[in-house]
Amino acid sequence: MPPQSSPALPLNVTPSGNAPGTRPTAAASAAPSTTANTVKAPVNPSDISSPHELTAFVESLLEQLDAKFDDMSSQILDRMNQMSSRVDALEVSIQDIINSDATAVPSSPASPVPTHRPA
């Protein structure tokens, strides 16, 4: 029998916005930067006053979206791999049951079965 695996768990999905009444963490409010020369994107979209700031803000959002997409993709692939291994284990178990039933049927019974002769 295959080892017991853990039950299916929900994906770790975090909402993109913060719940009302909570403050964003420093890591969540900081905009990632790809080069040293880029200006830090403003946290609040209404603070954008130039096309450069808008570009930096959009780039920051796209990077955050890309990171979340990569994380979600890896979680989905991990789940699919877990499911695949569980299906494989189930197939092996079913095949073992079929094989054990097939070998039990052809064996000779413990006591002979009387045959009926037509009268």
C-alpha distances in whole Angstrom, upper triangle without the diagonal:
4,7,9,12,15,17,19,23,26,28,30,33,37,40,43,45,46,46,49,51,48,50,48,47,49,46,46,49,50,50,49,51,51,54,57,60,58,59,57,56,57,54,56,57,61,62,62,65,65,63,62,60,59,57,56,55,53,52,50,48,47,46,44,43,41,40,38,37,35,33,32,31,29,27,27,26,23,22,22,20,17,17,17,14,12,13,12,9,9,11,9,6,10,11,9,10,13,14,13,15,18,18,18,21,24,24,27,27,28,32,34,34,38,39,42,45,47,51
4,6,9,12,14,16,20,23,25,27,30,33,37,39,42,42,43,46,48,45,47,45,44,45,42,42,46,46,47,45,48,47,50,53,56,54,55,53,52,53,51,53,54,57,58,58,62,61,60,58,57,55,54,52,51,49,48,46,45,43,42,40,39,38,36,34,33,32,30,29,28,26,24,23,22,20,18,18,16,14,14,14,10,9,11,10,6,8,10,8,7,11,12,11,13,16,16,16,18,20,21,22,25,27,27,30,31,32,35,37,38,42,43,45,49,51,54
4,6,10,12,15,18,21,23,25,28,31,35,37,40,40,40,44,45,43,44,42,41,43,40,40,44,44,45,43,46,45,49,51,54,52,53,51,50,51,49,51,52,55,56,56,60,60,58,57,55,54,52,51,49,48,46,45,43,42,40,39,38,36,34,33,32,30,28,27,27,24,22,23,22,19,17,18,16,13,14,15,11,10,13,12,9,11,14,12,11,14,16,15,16,19,20,19,22,24,24,25,28,30,30,34,34,35,38,40,41,45,46,49,52,54,57
4,7,9,12,15,18,20,22,26,29,32,35,37,37,37,41,42,40,41,40,39,41,38,38,42,42,43,42,45,45,48,50,53,51,52,49,48,49,47,49,50,53,54,54,58,58,57,55,53,52,51,49,47,46,45,43,42,41,39,37,36,35,33,31,31,29,27,26,26,23,21,21,21,18,16,17,16,12,13,15,12,9,13,13,10,11,15,14,12,15,18,17,17,21,22,21,23,26,26,27,29,32,32,35,35,36,39,42,42,46,47,49,53,55,58
4,6,9,11,15,17,19,22,25,29,31,34,34,34,38,39,37,38,36,35,37,35,34,38,39,39,38,41,41,44,47,49,48,48,46,45,46,43,45,46,49,50,50,54,54,53,52,50,48,47,45,44,43,41,39,38,37,35,33,32,31,29,27,27,26,23,22,22,20,17,17,17,14,13,14,13,9,10,12,10,8,12,13,10,12,15,15,14,17,19,19,20,23,24,24,26,28,29,30,32,35,35,38,38,39,43,45,45,49,50,52,55,57,60
4,6,8,12,14,16,19,22,25,28,31,31,31,34,35,33,35,33,32,34,32,31,35,36,37,36,39,39,43,45,48,46,46,43,42,43,40,42,43,46,47,48,52,52,51,49,47,46,45,43,41,40,39,37,35,35,33,31,30,30,27,25,25,24,21,20,21,19,16,16,17,14,12,14,14,10,11,14,12,10,14,15,14,14,18,18,17,20,22,22,23,26,27,27,29,31,32,33,35,38,38,42,41,42,46,48,48,51,53,55,58,60,63
4,6,10,13,15,18,21,24,27,29,29,29,32,34,32,34,32,32,34,32,31,35,36,37,36,39,40,43,45,48,46,46,43,42,42,39,41,42,45,46,47,51,51,50,49,47,45,44,43,41,39,39,37,35,34,33,30,29,29,27,25,24,24,21,19,20,19,15,16,17,14,11,14,14,11,11,14,13,11,14,16,15,15,18,19,18,20,23,23,23,26,28,28,29,32,33,33,35,38,39,42,42,43,46,48,48,51,52,54,58,59,62
4,7,9,12,15,18,21,24,26,27,27,30,32,30,32,30,30,32,30,29,32,34,34,33,36,37,41,43,45,43,43,40,39,40,37,38,39,42,43,44,47,48,46,46,43,42,41,40,37,36,35,34,31,31,30,27,26,26,24,21,21,21,18,16,17,16,12,12,14,12,9,11,12,9,9,13,13,11,13,16,16,15,19,20,20,21,24,25,25,27,29,30,31,33,35,35,37,40,41,44,44,45,48,50,50,53,54,56,59,60,63
4,7,9,12,15,18,21,23,23,23,27,28,26,28,27,26,29,26,25,29,30,31,30,34,34,38,40,42,40,40,37,36,36,33,35,36,39,40,41,44,45,44,43,41,39,38,37,35,33,33,31,29,28,27,25,23,24,22,19,19,19,16,14,16,15,11,12,14,12,9,12,14,11,12,15,16,14,17,19,19,19,22,24,23,25,28,28,29,31,33,33,34,37,38,39,41,44,45,48,48,49,52,54,53,57,58,60,63,64,67
4,6,8,12,14,17,20,20,20,24,26,24,25,24,24,26,24,22,26,28,28,28,31,32,36,38,40,38,38,35,33,33,30,32,32,35,37,37,41,42,41,40,37,36,35,34,31,30,30,28,26,25,25,22,20,21,19,16,17,17,14,12,14,14,10,11,14,12,10,13,15,13,13,17,18,17,19,22,22,22,25,26,26,27,30,31,31,34,36,36,37,40,41,42,44,46,48,51,51,52,55,57,56,60,60,62,65,66,69
4,6,9,12,15,18,18,19,23,25,23,24,22,22,24,21,20,23,25,25,24,28,29,32,35,37,34,34,31,30,30,27,29,30,33,34,34,38,39,37,36,34,33,32,30,28,27,27,24,22,22,21,18,17,17,16,12,13,13,10,8,11,11,7,8,11,10,9,12,14,13,14,17,18,18,20,22,23,23,26,28,28,29,32,33,33,35,37,38,39,41,43,44,46,48,50,53,53,54,57,59,59,62,63,64,68,69,72
4,7,10,13,15,16,17,20,22,20,20,18,18,20,18,16,20,21,22,22,25,26,30,32,34,31,31,28,27,27,25,26,27,31,32,32,36,36,35,34,32,30,30,28,26,25,25,22,20,20,19,16,15,16,14,11,12,13,9,8,12,11,8,10,13,12,12,15,17,16,17,20,21,21,23,25,26,26,29,31,31,32,35,36,37,39,40,41,42,45,46,47,49,52,53,56,56,57,60,62,62,65,66,68,71,72,75
4,7,9,12,13,14,18,20,18,19,17,17,19,17,15,18,20,20,20,24,25,29,31,33,30,29,26,25,25,22,23,24,27,29,29,33,33,32,32,29,27,27,26,23,22,22,20,17,18,17,14,13,14,13,9,11,12,9,8,11,12,10,11,15,14,14,17,19,18,19,22,24,23,25,28,28,29,31,33,33,35,37,38,39,41,43,44,45,47,49,50,51,54,55,59,59,60,63,65,64,68,68,70,73,74,77
4,6,9,9,11,15,17,14,15,13,13,16,14,12,15,17,18,18,22,24,27,29,31,28,27,24,22,22,19,20,21,24,25,26,30,31,30,29,27,25,25,24,21,21,21,18,16,17,16,13,12,14,13,9,12,14,11,10,14,15,13,15,18,18,17,20,22,22,23,26,27,27,29,31,32,32,35,37,37,38,41,42,43,45,47,47,49,51,52,53,55,58,59,62,62,64,67,68,68,71,72,73,77,77,81
4,5,7,8,12,15,13,14,12,13,16,15,12,14,17,17,18,22,24,28,29,30,27,26,23,21,20,17,18,19,21,23,24,28,29,28,28,25,23,24,22,19,19,20,17,14,16,16,13,12,15,14,11,13,16,13,12,16,18,16,17,20,21,20,23,25,25,26,28,30,30,31,34,35,35,37,40,40,41,43,45,45,47,49,50,51,53,55,56,57,60,61,65,65,66,69,71,70,73,74,75,78,79,82
4,7,10,12,15,13,13,11,13,15,13,10,11,14,14,16,19,21,25,26,27,24,23,20,17,17,14,14,15,18,20,20,24,25,24,24,21,20,20,19,16,15,16,14,11,13,13,10,9,13,12,9,12,15,13,13,16,18,17,18,22,22,22,24,27,27,28,30,32,32,34,36,37,38,40,42,42,43,46,47,48,50,52,53,54,56,58,59,60,63,64,67,68,69,72,74,73,76,77,78,81,82,85
4,7,9,12,10,10,9,11,14,13,10,11,14,15,17,20,23,26,27,28,25,23,20,17,16,12,12,14,16,18,19,23,25,24,24,21,20,21,19,16,16,18,15,12,15,16,12,13,16,15,13,16,18,17,17,20,22,21,22,25,26,25,28,30,30,31,34,35,35,37,39,40,41,43,45,45,46,49,50,51,52,55,56,57,58,61,61,63,66,67,70,70,72,74,76,75,79,79,81,84,84,88
4,6,8,6,7,6,9,13,13,10,11,14,16,18,22,25,28,28,29,26,24,21,19,17,13,14,16,18,19,21,25,26,27,26,23,22,24,22,18,19,21,17,15,18,18,15,16,19,18,15,18,21,19,19,22,24,22,24,27,27,27,29,32,31,32,35,36,36,38,41,41,41,44,46,46,47,50,51,51,53,56,56,57,59,61,62,64,66,68,71,71,72,75,77,76,79,80,82,85,85,88
4,6,6,8,9,12,15,16,13,14,18,20,22,26,29,31,32,33,30,28,24,22,20,16,16,18,20,22,24,27,29,30,30,26,25,27,25,22,23,24,21,19,22,22,18,19,22,21,18,21,24,21,21,25,26,24,25,29,28,28,31,33,32,33,36,37,37,38,41,42,42,44,46,46,47,50,51,51,53,56,56,57,59,61,62,63,66,67,71,70,71,74,76,75,79,79,81,84,85,88
4,6,8,10,14,17,18,15,15,19,21,24,27,31,33,34,34,31,29,25,23,20,17,16,18,19,21,23,27,29,30,30,27,26,28,26,23,24,26,23,21,24,24,21,22,25,24,22,24,27,25,24,28,29,27,29,32,32,31,34,37,36,36,40,41,40,42,45,45,45,48,50,50,51,54,55,55,57,59,60,60,63,65,65,67,70,71,74,73,75,77,79,78,82,82,84,87,88,90
4,7,10,13,16,18,16,16,19,22,25,28,31,34,34,35,32,29,25,24,21,17,17,19,20,21,24,27,30,31,31,28,27,29,28,24,26,27,24,23,26,26,23,24,27,26,24,27,29,27,27,30,31,29,31,35,34,34,37,39,38,39,42,43,42,44,47,47,47,50,52,52,53,56,57,57,59,61,62,62,65,67,67,69,72,73,76,75,76,79,81,80,84,85,86,89,90,93
4,7,9,13,14,12,13,16,19,22,25,28,31,31,32,29,27,23,21,19,16,16,19,20,21,23,27,29,30,30,26,26,28,26,22,24,25,22,21,24,24,20,22,25,23,21,24,26,24,24,28,28,27,29,32,31,31,34,36,35,36,40,41,40,42,45,45,45,48,50,50,51,54,55,55,57,59,60,61,63,65,65,67,70,71,74,74,75,78,80,79,82,83,85,88,89,92
4,6,9,12,10,10,13,16,19,22,26,28,28,29,26,23,20,18,16,13,13,17,18,18,21,24,27,28,27,23,24,25,23,20,22,23,20,19,22,22,18,20,23,22,20,24,25,23,24,28,28,27,29,32,32,32,35,37,36,37,40,41,41,43,46,46,47,49,51,51,53,55,56,57,59,61,61,62,65,66,67,69,72,73,76,76,77,80,82,81,85,86,87,90,91,94
4,7,8,6,6,10,12,15,19,22,24,24,26,23,21,17,16,14,10,12,15,17,17,19,23,25,26,25,21,21,22,20,17,19,20,16,15,19,18,15,17,20,18,17,20,22,20,21,25,25,24,27,29,29,29,32,34,34,35,38,39,39,41,43,44,45,47,49,49,51,53,54,55,57,59,59,61,63,65,65,67,70,71,74,74,75,78,80,80,83,84,86,89,90,93
4,5,5,6,9,12,14,17,21,23,23,25,22,20,17,16,15,12,14,18,20,19,21,25,26,27,25,22,22,23,20,18,20,20,16,16,19,18,15,17,20,17,17,20,21,19,21,24,24,23,26,29,28,29,32,33,33,35,37,38,38,41,43,43,44,47,48,48,50,52,53,54,56,58,59,60,62,64,64,67,69,70,73,73,74,78,80,79,83,84,86,89,90,93
4,5,5,6,10,12,15,18,20,20,21,19,17,14,14,13,11,14,17,19,18,20,23,24,25,23,20,21,22,18,17,19,19,15,16,19,17,14,18,20,17,17,21,22,20,22,25,25,25,28,30,29,30,33,34,34,36,39,39,40,42,44,45,46,48,50,50,52,54,55,56,58,60,61,62,64,66,67,69,71,72,75,76,77,80,82,82,85,86,88,91,92,96
4,6,5,8,9,13,16,18,18,20,18,17,14,14,14,12,15,18,21,19,20,24,25,25,23,20,21,21,17,16,18,17,13,14,16,14,12,15,16,14,14,18,18,16,19,22,21,21,24,26,26,27,30,31,31,33,35,36,37,39,41,41,43,45,46,47,49,51,52,53,55,57,58,59,61,62,64,66,68,69,73,73,74,77,79,79,83,83,85,89,90,93
4,6,8,10,13,16,19,20,21,19,17,14,13,13,10,13,15,18,18,19,22,23,23,22,19,19,19,16,14,16,15,12,11,14,13,10,13,15,12,12,16,17,15,17,20,21,20,23,25,25,26,29,30,30,32,34,36,36,38,40,41,42,44,46,46,48,50,51,52,54,56,57,58,60,62,63,65,67,68,72,72,73,77,78,78,82,82,84,87,88,91
4,6,9,13,16,18,18,19,17,15,11,10,9,6,10,12,15,14,15,19,20,21,19,16,16,17,14,12,14,14,11,11,14,13,11,14,16,15,15,18,20,19,20,23,24,24,26,28,29,30,32,34,34,36,38,39,40,42,44,45,46,48,49,50,52,54,55,56,58,60,61,62,64,66,67,68,71,72,76,76,77,80,82,82,85,86,88,91,92,95
4,6,9,13,15,15,16,14,12,8,8,9,8,11,14,16,15,15,19,19,20,18,15,16,16,12,11,14,13,9,11,14,12,10,14,16,14,15,18,19,19,21,23,24,24,27,28,29,30,33,34,34,36,38,39,40,42,44,45,46,48,50,51,53,54,55,57,59,60,61,63,65,66,67,69,72,73,76,77,78,81,83,83,86,87,89,92,93,96
4,6,10,12,13,14,11,10,6,6,8,8,11,12,16,14,14,17,17,17,15,12,13,12,9,8,10,9,6,8,11,9,8,12,13,12,14,17,17,18,20,22,23,24,26,27,28,30,32,33,34,36,38,39,40,42,43,45,46,48,49,51,52,54,55,57,58,60,61,63,64,66,67,69,71,73,76,77,78,81,83,83,86,87,89,92,92,96
4,7,9,11,13,10,10,8,9,11,11,15,16,19,18,17,20,19,18,16,14,15,13,10,10,11,9,6,9,10,7,8,12,12,11,13,16,16,16,19,20,21,22,25,26,26,29,30,31,32,34,36,37,39,40,42,43,45,46,48,49,51,52,53,55,57,58,59,61,62,64,66,67,70,71,74,75,77,80,82,81,85,85,87,90,91,95
4,6,7,9,7,8,7,9,12,13,17,17,20,18,17,19,18,17,14,13,14,12,9,10,12,9,7,11,12,9,11,14,14,13,16,18,18,19,22,23,23,25,27,28,29,31,33,33,35,37,38,39,41,43,44,45,47,49,50,51,53,54,56,58,59,60,62,64,65,66,68,70,72,73,77,78,79,82,84,84,87,88,90,93,94,97
4,7,9,8,10,10,12,15,17,20,20,23,21,19,21,20,18,15,15,16,13,10,12,13,9,9,13,12,9,12,15,13,13,17,18,17,19,22,22,22,25,27,27,28,31,32,33,34,37,37,39,41,42,43,45,47,48,49,51,52,53,55,57,58,59,61,63,64,65,67,69,71,72,76,77,79,82,83,83,87,87,89,92,93,96
4,6,6,9,10,13,16,18,21,21,24,22,20,21,19,18,14,15,16,14,11,14,15,12,12,16,15,13,16,18,17,17,20,22,21,23,26,26,26,29,31,31,32,35,36,36,38,40,41,42,44,46,46,48,50,51,52,54,56,57,58,60,62,63,64,66,67,69,71,72,74,76,79,80,82,85,87,87,90,91,93,95,97,100
4,6,8,10,13,16,18,21,22,24,22,20,21,19,19,15,15,18,15,13,15,17,14,14,18,18,16,18,21,20,20,23,25,24,25,28,29,29,31,34,34,35,37,39,39,41,43,44,45,47,49,49,51,53,54,55,57,59,60,61,63,65,65,67,69,70,71,73,75,77,78,82,83,85,88,90,90,93,94,96,98,100,103
4,7,9,12,15,18,21,21,23,20,18,19,16,16,12,13,16,14,11,14,16,14,14,18,18,17,19,22,21,22,25,26,26,27,30,31,31,34,36,36,37,40,41,41,43,45,46,47,49,51,52,53,55,57,58,60,61,62,64,66,67,68,70,72,73,74,76,78,80,81,85,86,87,91,92,92,96,96,98,101,102,105
4,6,9,12,15,17,17,19,17,15,16,14,13,9,9,12,10,7,11,13,10,11,14,15,14,16,19,19,19,22,23,24,25,28,28,29,31,33,34,35,37,39,40,41,43,44,46,47,49,50,52,53,55,56,58,59,60,62,64,65,66,68,70,71,72,74,76,78,79,83,84,86,89,90,90,94,94,96,99,100,103
4,6,9,12,14,15,16,14,12,13,11,12,8,7,10,10,7,9,12,11,11,14,16,15,16,19,20,20,22,24,25,26,28,30,31,32,34,35,36,38,40,41,42,44,46,47,49,50,51,53,55,56,57,59,61,62,63,65,66,68,69,71,72,74,76,77,79,81,84,85,87,90,92,91,95,95,97,100,101,104
4,6,9,12,13,15,12,11,13,13,13,10,8,11,11,7,8,11,11,9,12,14,13,14,17,18,18,20,22,23,24,26,28,28,30,32,33,34,36,38,39,40,42,43,45,46,48,49,51,52,54,55,57,58,60,61,63,64,66,67,69,70,72,73,75,77,79,82,83,84,88,89,89,92,93,95,98,98,102
4,6,9,9,12,10,8,11,11,11,9,6,8,8,5,5,8,9,7,9,12,12,12,15,17,17,18,21,22,23,24,26,28,29,31,32,33,35,37,38,39,41,42,44,45,47,48,50,51,53,54,56,57,59,60,62,63,65,66,68,69,71,72,74,76,78,81,82,83,86,88,88,91,91,93,96,97,100
4,6,7,9,6,7,10,11,12,11,7,9,11,8,7,10,11,10,11,14,14,14,17,19,19,20,22,24,24,26,28,29,30,32,34,35,36,38,40,41,42,44,46,47,48,50,51,52,54,56,57,58,60,62,63,64,66,68,69,70,72,74,75,78,79,83,83,84,88,89,89,92,92,94,97,98,101
4,6,9,8,9,13,14,15,14,11,11,13,11,8,11,13,10,10,14,14,13,15,18,18,18,21,23,22,24,26,28,28,30,32,33,34,36,38,38,40,42,43,44,46,48,49,50,52,54,55,56,58,59,60,62,64,65,66,68,70,71,73,75,77,80,80,82,85,87,86,89,90,92,94,95,98
4,5,6,8,11,14,15,15,11,11,14,12,9,12,14,12,12,15,17,15,17,20,20,20,23,25,25,26,28,30,30,32,34,35,36,38,40,40,41,44,45,46,47,50,51,52,54,56,56,57,60,61,62,64,66,67,68,70,72,73,74,77,78,82,82,83,86,88,87,91,91,92,95,96,99
4,5,6,9,11,12,13,10,8,11,11,8,10,13,12,11,14,16,15,16,19,20,20,22,25,25,26,28,30,30,32,34,35,36,38,40,41,42,44,46,46,47,50,51,52,54,56,57,58,60,61,62,64,66,67,68,70,72,73,74,77,78,82,82,84,87,88,87,91,91,92,95,96,99
4,5,8,11,13,14,11,10,14,14,11,13,16,15,15,18,20,19,20,23,24,24,26,28,29,29,32,34,34,35,38,39,39,41,43,44,45,47,49,50,51,53,55,55,57,59,60,61,63,65,66,67,69,70,71,73,75,76,78,80,82,85,85,87,90,91,91,94,94,95,98,99,102
4,6,9,12,12,9,10,13,12,10,13,16,15,15,18,20,19,21,24,24,25,27,29,29,30,33,34,35,36,39,40,41,42,44,45,46,48,50,51,52,54,56,57,58,60,61,62,65,66,67,69,70,72,73,75,77,78,79,82,83,87,87,89,92,93,92,96,96,97,100,101,104
4,6,8,9,6,6,10,10,8,11,13,13,14,16,18,18,20,22,23,24,26,28,29,30,32,34,34,36,38,39,40,42,44,45,46,48,50,51,52,54,55,56,58,60,61,62,64,66,67,68,70,71,73,74,76,77,79,81,83,86,87,88,91,93,92,95,96,97,100,100,104
4,7,9,7,8,11,12,11,13,16,16,17,19,21,22,23,25,26,27,29,31,32,33,35,37,38,39,41,43,44,45,47,48,49,51,53,54,55,57,59,60,61,63,65,65,67,69,70,71,73,75,76,77,80,81,82,85,86,90,90,92,95,96,96,99,99,101,103,104,107
4,5,5,6,9,10,11,12,14,15,17,18,20,21,23,24,26,27,28,30,32,33,34,36,38,39,40,42,43,45,46,48,49,51,53,54,55,57,59,59,61,63,64,65,67,69,70,71,73,75,76,77,79,81,82,84,86,89,90,92,95,96,96,99,99,100,103,104,107
4,5,5,6,9,10,10,12,14,15,16,18,20,21,22,24,26,26,28,30,31,32,34,36,37,38,40,42,43,44,46,47,48,51,52,53,54,56,57,59,61,62,63,65,67,68,69,71,73,74,75,77,78,80,82,84,87,88,90,93,94,93,97,97,98,101,101,105
4,5,5,6,9,10,10,12,14,15,16,18,20,21,22,24,25,27,29,30,31,33,35,36,37,39,40,41,43,45,46,47,49,51,52,53,55,56,58,60,61,62,64,66,67,68,70,71,73,74,76,78,79,81,83,86,87,89,92,93,93,96,96,98,100,101,104
4,5,5,6,9,10,10,12,14,15,16,18,20,21,23,24,26,27,28,30,32,33,34,36,37,39,40,42,43,45,46,48,49,50,52,54,55,56,58,60,61,62,64,66,67,68,70,71,73,75,76,78,80,82,85,86,88,91,92,91,95,95,97,99,100,103
4,5,5,6,8,10,11,12,14,15,16,18,20,21,22,24,26,27,28,30,31,32,34,36,37,38,40,42,43,44,46,48,49,50,52,53,54,57,58,59,61,62,64,65,67,68,69,71,73,74,76,78,80,83,84,86,89,90,89,92,93,94,97,97,101
4,5,5,6,8,10,10,12,14,15,16,18,20,21,22,24,25,26,28,30,31,32,34,36,37,38,40,41,42,45,46,47,49,51,52,53,55,56,57,59,61,62,63,65,67,68,69,71,73,74,76,78,82,82,84,87,89,88,91,91,93,95,96,99
4,6,5,6,9,10,10,12,14,15,16,18,20,21,23,24,25,27,29,30,31,33,35,36,37,39,40,42,43,45,46,48,49,51,52,54,55,56,58,60,61,62,64,66,67,68,70,72,73,75,77,81,81,83,86,88,87,90,91,92,95,96,99
4,5,5,6,9,10,11,12,14,15,17,18,20,21,22,24,26,27,28,30,32,33,34,36,38,39,40,42,43,45,46,48,49,51,53,54,55,57,58,60,61,63,64,66,67,69,70,72,74,76,79,80,82,85,86,86,89,89,91,93,94,97
4,5,5,6,9,10,10,12,14,15,16,18,20,21,22,24,26,26,28,30,31,32,34,36,37,38,40,42,43,44,46,47,48,50,52,53,54,56,58,59,60,62,63,65,67,68,70,72,74,77,78,80,83,84,83,87,87,88,91,91,95
4,5,5,6,9,10,10,12,14,15,16,18,20,21,22,24,25,27,28,30,31,33,34,36,37,39,40,41,43,45,46,47,49,51,52,53,55,57,58,59,61,62,63,65,67,68,71,72,76,77,79,82,83,82,86,86,88,90,91,94
4,5,5,6,9,10,11,12,14,15,17,18,20,21,23,24,26,27,29,30,32,33,35,36,38,39,40,42,44,45,46,48,50,51,52,54,55,57,58,60,61,63,64,66,68,70,71,75,76,77,80,82,81,85,85,87,90,90,94
4,5,5,6,9,10,11,12,14,15,16,18,20,21,22,24,26,27,28,30,31,33,34,36,37,38,40,42,43,44,46,48,49,50,52,54,55,56,58,59,61,63,64,66,68,69,73,74,75,78,80,79,83,83,84,87,88,91
4,5,5,6,9,10,10,12,14,15,16,18,20,21,22,24,25,26,28,30,31,32,34,36,37,38,40,41,42,44,46,47,49,50,52,53,55,56,58,59,61,62,64,66,68,71,72,74,77,78,78,81,81,83,85,86,89
4,5,5,6,9,10,10,12,14,15,17,18,20,21,22,24,25,27,29,30,31,33,35,36,37,39,40,42,43,45,46,48,49,51,52,54,55,57,58,60,61,63,65,67,70,71,73,76,77,77,80,81,82,85,86,89
4,5,5,6,9,10,11,12,14,15,17,18,20,21,23,24,26,27,29,30,32,33,34,36,38,39,40,42,44,45,46,48,49,51,52,54,55,57,59,60,62,64,65,69,70,71,74,76,75,79,79,81,84,85,88
4,5,5,6,9,10,10,12,14,15,16,18,20,21,22,24,26,27,28,30,31,32,34,36,37,38,40,42,43,44,46,47,49,50,52,53,55,57,58,59,62,63,67,68,69,72,74,73,77,77,78,81,82,85
4,5,5,6,9,10,10,12,14,15,16,18,20,21,22,24,25,26,28,30,31,33,34,36,37,39,40,41,43,45,46,47,49,51,52,53,55,57,58,60,62,66,66,68,71,73,72,76,76,78,80,81,84
4,5,5,6,9,10,11,12,14,15,17,18,20,21,23,24,26,27,29,30,32,33,35,36,38,39,41,42,44,45,46,48,50,51,52,54,56,57,59,61,65,65,67,70,72,71,75,75,77,80,81,84
4,5,5,6,8,10,11,12,14,15,16,18,20,21,22,24,26,27,28,30,32,33,34,36,37,39,40,42,43,45,46,48,49,51,52,54,55,58,59,63,63,65,68,70,69,73,73,75,78,79,82
4,5,5,6,9,10,10,12,14,15,16,18,20,21,22,24,26,26,28,30,31,32,34,36,37,38,40,42,43,44,46,47,49,51,52,54,56,58,61,62,64,67,68,68,71,71,73,76,76,80
4,5,5,6,9,10,10,12,14,15,16,18,20,21,23,24,25,27,29,30,31,33,35,36,37,39,41,42,43,45,46,48,49,51,53,55,56,60,61,62,66,67,67,70,70,72,75,76,79
4,5,5,6,9,10,11,12,14,15,17,18,20,21,23,24,26,27,29,30,32,33,35,36,38,39,41,42,44,45,46,48,50,51,54,55,59,59,61,64,66,65,69,69,71,74,75,79
4,5,5,6,9,10,11,12,14,15,16,18,20,21,22,24,26,27,28,30,31,33,34,36,37,39,40,42,43,45,46,48,49,52,53,57,57,59,62,64,63,67,67,69,72,73,76
4,5,5,6,9,10,10,12,14,15,16,18,20,21,22,24,25,27,29,30,31,33,35,36,37,39,40,42,43,45,46,48,50,52,55,56,58,61,62,62,65,66,67,70,71,75
4,5,5,6,9,10,10,12,14,15,17,18,20,21,23,24,26,27,29,30,31,33,35,36,37,39,41,42,43,45,47,49,50,54,55,56,60,61,61,64,65,67,70,71,74
4,5,5,6,9,10,11,12,14,15,17,18,20,21,22,24,26,27,28,30,32,33,35,36,37,39,40,42,44,45,48,49,52,53,55,58,59,59,63,63,65,68,69,72
4,5,5,6,9,10,10,12,14,15,16,18,20,21,22,24,26,27,28,30,31,33,34,36,37,38,40,42,43,46,47,51,51,53,56,58,57,61,61,63,66,67,70
4,5,5,6,9,10,10,12,14,15,16,18,20,21,23,24,25,27,29,30,31,33,35,36,37,39,41,42,44,46,49,50,52,55,57,56,60,60,62,65,66,69
4,5,5,6,9,10,11,12,14,15,17,18,20,21,23,24,26,27,29,30,32,33,35,36,38,39,41,43,44,48,49,50,54,55,55,59,59,61,64,65,69
4,5,5,6,8,10,10,12,14,15,16,18,20,21,22,24,26,27,28,30,31,33,34,36,37,39,41,43,46,47,49,52,53,53,56,57,59,62,63,66
4,5,5,6,9,10,10,12,14,15,16,18,20,21,22,24,26,27,28,30,31,32,34,36,37,40,41,45,46,48,51,52,52,55,55,57,60,61,64
4,5,5,6,9,10,10,12,14,15,17,18,20,21,23,24,26,27,29,30,31,33,35,36,38,40,44,44,46,50,51,51,54,55,57,60,61,64
4,5,5,6,9,10,11,12,14,15,17,18,20,21,23,24,26,27,29,30,32,33,35,37,39,42,43,44,48,49,49,53,53,55,58,60,63
4,5,5,6,9,10,10,12,14,15,16,18,20,21,22,24,26,27,28,30,32,33,35,37,40,41,43,46,47,47,50,51,53,56,57,60
4,5,5,6,9,10,11,12,14,15,16,18,20,21,22,24,26,27,29,30,32,34,35,39,40,42,45,46,46,50,50,52,55,56,59
4,5,5,6,9,10,11,12,14,15,16,18,20,21,22,24,26,27,29,31,33,34,37,38,40,43,45,45,48,49,51,54,56,59
4,5,5,6,9,10,10,12,14,15,16,18,20,21,23,24,26,27,29,31,32,36,37,38,41,43,43,46,47,49,52,54,57
4,5,5,6,9,10,10,12,14,15,16,18,20,21,22,24,26,27,29,31,35,35,37,40,42,41,45,45,47,50,51,55
4,5,5,6,9,10,11,12,14,15,16,18,20,21,23,24,26,28,29,33,34,36,39,41,40,44,44,47,49,51,54
4,5,5,6,9,10,11,12,14,15,16,18,20,21,23,25,27,28,31,32,34,37,39,39,42,43,46,48,50,54
4,5,5,6,9,10,11,12,14,15,17,18,20,21,23,25,27,30,31,33,36,37,37,40,41,43,46,48,51
4,5,5,6,9,10,10,12,14,15,16,18,20,21,23,25,29,30,32,35,36,36,39,39,42,44,46,49
4,5,5,6,9,10,10,12,14,15,16,18,20,22,23,27,28,30,33,35,35,38,39,41,44,46,49
4,5,5,6,9,10,11,12,14,15,17,19,21,22,26,26,28,31,33,33,36,37,40,43,44,48
4,5,5,6,9,10,11,12,14,15,17,19,21,24,25,27,30,31,31,34,35,37,40,42,45
4,5,5,6,9,10,10,12,14,16,17,19,23,24,26,29,30,30,34,34,36,39,41,44
4,5,5,6,9,10,11,12,14,16,17,21,22,24,27,29,29,32,33,36,39,41,44
4,5,5,6,9,10,11,13,15,16,20,20,22,25,27,26,30,31,33,36,38,42
4,6,5,6,9,10,11,13,15,19,19,22,25,26,25,29,29,31,34,36,39
4,5,5,6,9,10,12,13,17,18,21,24,25,25,28,29,32,34,36,40
4,5,5,6,9,11,12,15,16,18,21,23,23,27,28,30,33,35,39
4,6,5,6,9,11,14,14,17,20,21,21,24,25,27,30,32,36
4,6,6,7,9,13,14,17,20,20,20,24,24,27,29,31,35
4,6,6,7,11,13,15,18,19,19,23,24,27,29,32,35
4,6,6,9,10,12,15,16,17,20,22,25,28,30,33
4,6,8,9,12,14,15,15,18,19,22,24,27,30
4,6,9,12,14,14,14,18,18,21,23,26,29
4,6,9,12,12,13,17,18,21,24,27,30
4,7,8,8,10,14,15,18,21,24,27
4,6,7,8,12,14,17,20,23,26
4,7,9,13,15,19,22,25,28
4,6,9,12,16,19,22,24
4,6,9,13,15,19,21
4,6,10,13,16,18
4,7,10,13,15
4,6,10,12
4,6,9
4,6
4
